[in-house]
Amino acid sequence: MRTPQGFIPMLRLAGLIAFLILAVIVLIFLLRGCASSSKHSTYSNYMDKMRVIGGDSAQLGRQLNSALAATGIKETDLEARIKGFAATQKQQADQAKSLNPPGALHTEHDHLIEVLTLRASGLSRLADAFAQTATAKDATSSGRLLAGQMRLLVASDVIWDFYFRDASKAVLQQQGVTNVNVPDSTMVANPDLASSTAMESVWRRIHGTTATSSPAGDHGSALVSVTALPDGKQLSASGENTVTASTDLAFRVAVQDSGSFQEFDVKVTLTIAKTPTPIVKSKTIAIINAGETKTVVFTDLGAPPFGVPTTVKVDVQPVPGEKTITNNSAEYKVIFSLG
């Protein structure tokens, strides 16, 4: 039976049309995929740049904290260092201003610039406050002035978290962009450092002064526990303790603020009895809140005496105004083994 004339060309035409439709559909999917990939790259590249800027700013915060906690630093040296931090922070703000964010993140980017600018201003004002109080006699007023500038830095952390980080996450979700992390950036890791009392303590330490009278109220510190690392064994004061003396030997000491007030510069000392010279290490807890427990870890202990009974003693220096000191220290019988 003969095929009707013209039927085969019709089939060919229908096949061609179907092929063209399929090609158009595939092309649309490819274009959408490319657009989605390009969109993801745009946001990801932007956040990578913000991560570097935010990380550098947070590093300045850590350097500031170290400078404020340093012992023996001169006021003029501290002032110069903080001015340097301010100049660096301003450069980071200028760098952020030169960048073009994705369109949907313009508002959030403006807030990021606001954060960096506020940090630069806060650091500059803090340096000026130290200069202003260099010859002051009133520690309380000096601490209050310094704390006011520190609170600007704390405010910058809040703005970053709320107006940049959280807001940017919401924008990414609205845009359907996934697997892009929005960075954190913290200038003041412990906001308690921005209190007038904390900054008064900093001012006193820098100027070599101490309080003229014992503070009123319930003040106290207490030794909570001592744990040998990496064994993870908590030492007991009532019996003999066997501790593995590896190259990673360390002791973790937990200290509690047992009073009703925030305390500063709490010194903790670890002593391992050894002939002819004992091993002595000290660390300082910069700030601890009422009822809070903080830990310090003593490392780089060298070679303790092996295989013979010895003692490990931990002392927590009483804070000003502390009346009960029976819980500030403990002595442990220890034998260090090679495992």
FENRADA-V34579 format. One line per field, one symbol per residue. ss: DSSP state (A for helix, B for strand, O for the rest). phi: phi as a letter, one per 30 degrees, with the letter a starting at -180 (. if undefined). psi: psi as a letter, one per 40 degrees, with the letter a starting at -180 (. if undefined). A space follows every 50 residues. Layout:
# FENRADA-V34579
ss = ???
phi = ???
psi = ???
This chain:
# FENRADA-V34579
ss = OOOOOOAAAAAAAAAAAAAAAAAAAAAAAAAAAAAAAAAAAAAAAAAAAA AAAAAAAAAAAAAAAAAAAOOOOOAAAAAAAAAAAAAAAAAAAAAAAOOO OOAAAAAAAAAAAAAAAAAAAAAAAAAAAAAAOOOOOOAAAAAAAAAAAA AAAAAAAAAAAAAAAAAAAAAAAAOOOOOOOOOOOOOOOOAAAAOAAAAA AAAAAAAOOOOOOOOOOOBOBBBBBBBBBOOOBBOOOOOBBBBBOOOOOB BBBBBBBOOOOOBBBBBBBBBBOOOOOOBBBBBBBBBBOOOOBBBBBBOO OOOOOBOOBBBBBBBBOOOOOBOOOOOOBBBBBBBBBOO
phi = .ddedjddeddddddddddddddddddddddddddddddddddddddddd ddddddddddddddddddcdciddedddedddddddddddddddddddcc deedcdddddddddddddddddddddddddddcecdccdddddddddedd dddddddddeddccdddddddddddicchbdcdcabdcdceddddddddd ddddddcicbddbdddjdcabbdcabbdbdeicddcdcbdccbdcddcea bcccbcddccbdbbhddbbcbcdacdbdcbbbbbddbbdeidcbcbccbh dicddcibdbbccbbcdedeidcccdccbabbdbbdccj
psi = hhhhhedddddddddddddddddddddddddddddddddddddddddddd ddddddddddddddddddeiiehidddddddddddddddddddddddeih iideedddddddddddddddddddddddddddedeidhdddddddddddd ddddddddddddecddddddddddefhifhhhiihhdhdgddeeiddddd ddddddefiiieihiiahiiiihdihhhiedfhhiheeahhhhhgieehi hhhhhiheaeihiifhhhhhhhhihehihhiiihhdhhiheihiiihhaf eahihheihaihhhhhhiihehdheeeeiihhhihhie.
